[in-house]
């Protein structure tokens, strides 16, 4: 049994707030650990992590006095396991006495990930004409005042840089030259929404980039990305672009590129007749509807 010292003030109040939330969080970490611990590649690390889990699941850490500390350690373990990178205090067997507060534990310095050092964004901006290298804000006025650096700015830029890194290898796998050209044009345009842009425009940029990454992983270009982006006007929100694209490239139109691609991917039938019906949620006027009235 571990002996931890707790002040009277802490013991009076800690059980009154967030106990249920902490227990729910603990159950969530427990489920994650059940799947993550067996996947640890290093046998010694797996042994140490099992010892840490046993310590944190011991009775004293189920008390409301220590469950916040328990959850902080479990979160640290889960994040380490997701990266299969066990380091710092987790490399050691847990101490026999009280566990130190995680805030006081010296964490190992880590090198930046490959996507964090990727320079595609900077290279794309450098290759643009100066007049095209920075997209004006489509949400605020041209002298947008929403440019103070915030945590949201940093997170949105990191997300975009990561998505760029993911998209790069898929573009080279596209079979049609036009698809490669459209993808490259869109990425160049999205790169023009730079680190100094407002969070609203960065959010629009990331929405487009997420959608583009999804299509690239399927090795196809569709939706609003079938058209070249406008180089002079700011991007509209993605849902507006999708709606315009759906009107022009309707999937329910049997002559559309989307319908052709769908049919080409269907298995060939040796005998019999096959009929595909395109169903739309949009109500269309017709003679049948008119006659019903």
C-alpha positions, -999 to +999 in steps of 0.1 A: +000+000+000+013+034-010+015+062+016+007+095+001+003+127+022-027+149+016-036+181+033-069+185+052-081+212+028-075+190-002-093+160+014-123+182+023-129+194-013-114+169-038-142+143-034-169+170-040-158+180-076-153+161-108-152+126-091-177+112-116-158+128-146-125+113-133-140+079-130-154+080-165-120+092-178-104+063-159-127+038-176-119+053-210-081+049-204-086+014-192-102+004-225-075+020-244-048+003-224-064-031-230-058-026-267-025-007-266-003-025-241-001-058-262+011-037-292+043-024-274+072-035-296+098-036-269+094-065-244+112-047-216+090-016-221+059-038-220+070-053-187+076-018-172+043-005-185+024-034-170+040-026-136+029+010-140-006+000-149-008-024-119+004+004-096-021+029-109-049+003-107-041-005-071-067+003-044-051+035-031-054+051-065-091+044-067-096+069-038-109+103-047-078+117-031-055+104-057-076+097-088-066+129-105-029+120-102-038+085-114-055+098-145-026+122-154-002+092-153-026+071-174-030+098-200+008+101-203+010+063-207-017+062-233-001+089-254+033+072-252+018+038-262+000+054-292+034+065-305+051+033-294+076+056-277+083+048-241+107+072-225+115+091-193+101+078-160+081+051-178+113+034-188+118+026-151+098+004-127+075+025-106+090+036-072+079+018-041+070+050-023+046+078-034+046+086-071+059+121-077+035+146-092+037+142-130+042+180-134+075+177-115+088+147-136+114+158-161+103+147-195+128+136-222+134+161-250+120+148-283+131+155-318+106+171-341+085+146-362+092+144-399+060+162-408+069+191-385+101+197-404+086+193-438+091+224-459+065+219-486+044+248-473+073+272-474+084+259-509+049+264-523+047+300-510+082+307-524+072+295-558+042+318-561+040+352-576+041+378-548+006+390-556-007+354-552+013+343-522-011+356-495-049+352-499-070+381-486-095+374-459-130+365-472-146+367-437-135+402-426-124+433-444-091+434-463-074+450-432-086+420-411-081+427-374-084+391-364-047+384-367-035+383-332-016+350-326-036+326-305-033+290-295-060+282-322-037+298-348-009+274-339-031+243-338-047+251-371-013+257-388+001+225-373-030+205-385-025+220-420+012+212-421+004+176-411-023+172-437+001+185-464+026+159-453-001+132-456-013+144-491+021+146-508+027+109-515-009+103-527-006+130-554+022+111-571+000+080-571-028+097-591-030+081-625-046+109-645-024+140-653-054+163-650-061+150-615-025+157-605-027+192-619-060+199-600-046+186-568-014+206-571-033+238-579-056+234-549-027+227-526-009+258-539-040+279-533-045+265-498-009+273-490-016+310-497-037+311-465-006+316-444+003+318-407-007+355-406-042+348-418-071+349-393-084+317-376-116+318-397-097+316-430-074+289-415-104+269-405-118+271-441-084+262-455-082+231-432-117+220-442-107+220-478-074+202-470-092+175-450-116+169-478-088+168-504-068+143-483-099+121-481-102+120-519-065+116-525-065+085-502-091+071-526-069+081-555-095+103-571-104+140-575-140+149-572-164+174-556-152+211-558-117+199-566-128+190-602-125+227-610-094+248-607-095+272-577-099+309-582-066+326-578-080+361-572-109+357-548-108+342-513-122+308-507-158+304-498-167+279-470-164+243-481-201+235-478-209+263-503-184+250-527-197+215-524-232+226-531-222+245-562-202+214-573-231+191-567-253+212-590-227+211-618-214+176-613-246+158-602-240+122-592-276+114-602-268+125-638-260+093-657-235+112-680-215+127-651-179+117-644-189+104-609-215+081-624-190+068-650-164+061-623-189+043-602-200+021-631-164+014-641-157+001-606-186-024-606-179-061-614-186-073-649-216-095-654-215-124-679-252-128-681-284-110-675-293-073-673-283-049-646-300-016-637-286+011-614-309+037-600-296+071-589-316+083-559-316+119-549-330+136-518-339+166-539-376+169-549-379+173-586-410+186-604-424+162-629-456+153-647-463+126-620-462+152-593-483+176-613-509+148-620-511+140-583-523+175-575 
